[in-house]
Amino acid sequence: MKKIIVKEIIGKKIAFSDEDAEKVYIKIVEYISEKENVIISFKDIDMLISRFLNVAIGRLYKTYKDWDILDKILFFEDLDPDDKYLLLEKVIPTAKVHFLDIERSERIEMDILK
């Protein structure tokens, strides 16, 4: 099992930029490609936004098609209850719906923006 400590990768206590999320995403993909279970620790992260979670974790559901396996190999630690809820009840389920039918999701998005 491999462990990713987000603060060590991004070098700050605030997880908000796409660039930082991309660094975390790349490290997760690296460990998954090594057939490893991955613990993602948010220890000492004071602020975390949904966009960061979408880029770092939600996008994995586009990259990997076997979501059941993905759900079994990813573990999350050191999230406060609100951030845990955001990740597990909003970001991941929304990513699954979106990547299940991207065209439909984009049509709905365009209808909303009209």
Summary of the structure (lengths in Angstrom):
residues: 114
radius of gyration: 14.2
end to end distance: 46.2
largest distance: 46.2
contacts: 323
relative contact order: 0.15
helix: 64%
strand: 14%
